[in-house]
Amino acid sequence: MSMSVPSPLITRSDEVMSGVVVFAGTRVPVQTLLDYLEEGDTLDQFLEDFPTVSREHAVAVLELAKESVFAHADSA
């Protein structure tokens, strides 16, 4: 059973994790997912370690990051 993807996807609040950007509805920092991937861990490992984040939510956040990268890329 999959969880729905919240809107907004990410949030930041001084009351939650001292203002760190987290997956909306959780206390899991988005940076943690990026750190996992950077270290060579899989998305499945991240999801196993942080069950409050659904696969759909994690993929949607990665898509958001991808869109941001492409939006800020200089045209050659």
C-alpha positions as a LaTeX table, in Angstrom:
\begin{tabular}{lrrr}
\hline
Residue & $x$ (\AA) & $y$ (\AA) & $z$ (\AA) \\
\hline
Met1 & 0.00 & 0.00 & 0.00 \\
Ser2 & 1.56 & 3.30 & $-1.07$ \\
Met3 & 1.29 & 6.55 & 0.77 \\
Ser4 & 0.12 & 9.70 & $-0.96$ \\
Val5 & 2.61 & 12.39 & $-1.86$ \\
Pro6 & 2.06 & 15.54 & 0.20 \\
Ser7 & 1.90 & 19.02 & $-1.21$ \\
Pro8 & 4.22 & 20.78 & $-0.65$ \\
Leu9 & 6.85 & 18.05 & $-0.99$ \\
Ile10 & 9.31 & 19.67 & 1.39 \\
Thr11 & 9.01 & 22.08 & 4.30 \\
Arg12 & 11.20 & 24.17 & 6.55 \\
Ser13 & 10.23 & 25.37 & 10.00 \\
Asp14 & 12.24 & 26.62 & 12.95 \\
Glu15 & 10.13 & 24.27 & 15.12 \\
Val16 & 11.08 & 21.14 & 13.12 \\
Met17 & 14.71 & 20.03 & 13.10 \\
Ser18 & 15.88 & 23.61 & 13.73 \\
Gly19 & 14.82 & 24.81 & 10.28 \\
Val20 & 16.41 & 22.07 & 8.20 \\
Val21 & 14.54 & 21.25 & 4.96 \\
Val22 & 12.59 & 18.04 & 5.58 \\
Phe23 & 10.23 & 15.76 & 3.69 \\
Ala24 & 6.82 & 17.32 & 4.40 \\
Gly25 & 4.98 & 15.54 & 7.20 \\
Thr26 & 8.18 & 13.98 & 8.58 \\
Arg27 & 11.28 & 14.93 & 10.52 \\
Val28 & 13.56 & 13.38 & 7.86 \\
Pro29 & 15.96 & 15.90 & 6.31 \\
Val30 & 16.08 & 15.91 & 2.51 \\
Gln31 & 19.87 & 16.17 & 2.87 \\
Thr32 & 19.85 & 12.67 & 4.36 \\
Leu33 & 18.53 & 11.20 & 1.09 \\
Leu34 & 21.17 & 13.10 & $-0.87$ \\
Asp35 & 23.88 & 11.89 & 1.53 \\
Tyr36 & 22.74 & 8.28 & 1.10 \\
Leu37 & 22.88 & 8.54 & $-2.68$ \\
Glu38 & 26.22 & 10.34 & $-2.61$ \\
Glu39 & 27.68 & 7.53 & $-0.48$ \\
Gly40 & 26.50 & 4.94 & $-2.98$ \\
Asp41 & 23.54 & 3.66 & $-1.00$ \\
Thr42 & 20.34 & 2.85 & $-2.85$ \\
Leu43 & 16.98 & 4.51 & $-2.62$ \\
Asp44 & 15.69 & 1.22 & $-1.18$ \\
Gln45 & 18.22 & 1.41 & 1.67 \\
Phe46 & 17.15 & 4.97 & 2.47 \\
Leu47 & 13.49 & 3.95 & 2.44 \\
Glu48 & 14.20 & 0.98 & 4.69 \\
Asp49 & 15.98 & 3.23 & 7.19 \\
Phe50 & 13.34 & 6.00 & 7.02 \\
Pro51 & 9.94 & 4.32 & 6.70 \\
Thr52 & 8.05 & 7.59 & 7.22 \\
Val53 & 9.10 & 8.60 & 3.68 \\
Ser54 & 7.25 & 6.81 & 0.88 \\
Arg55 & 8.96 & 5.82 & $-2.36$ \\
Glu56 & 6.62 & 8.15 & $-4.26$ \\
His57 & 7.54 & 11.05 & $-1.97$ \\
Ala58 & 11.29 & 10.42 & $-2.30$ \\
Val59 & 11.09 & 10.14 & $-6.09$ \\
Ala60 & 9.01 & 13.32 & $-6.29$ \\
Val61 & 11.63 & 15.20 & $-4.25$ \\
Leu62 & 14.39 & 13.88 & $-6.52$ \\
Glu63 & 12.38 & 15.02 & $-9.55$ \\
Leu64 & 12.04 & 18.46 & $-7.95$ \\
Ala65 & 15.80 & 18.59 & $-7.45$ \\
Lys66 & 16.38 & 17.53 & $-11.05$ \\
Glu67 & 14.05 & 20.25 & $-12.34$ \\
Ser68 & 15.89 & 22.80 & $-10.24$ \\
Val69 & 19.27 & 21.75 & $-11.65$ \\
Phe70 & 18.04 & 21.99 & $-15.24$ \\
Ala71 & 16.30 & 25.32 & $-14.58$ \\
His72 & 19.58 & 26.79 & $-13.34$ \\
Ala73 & 21.82 & 25.35 & $-16.06$ \\
Asp74 & 23.38 & 27.84 & $-18.42$ \\
Ser75 & 22.57 & 27.46 & $-22.10$ \\
Ala76 & 25.61 & 26.64 & $-24.20$ \\
\hline
\end{tabular}
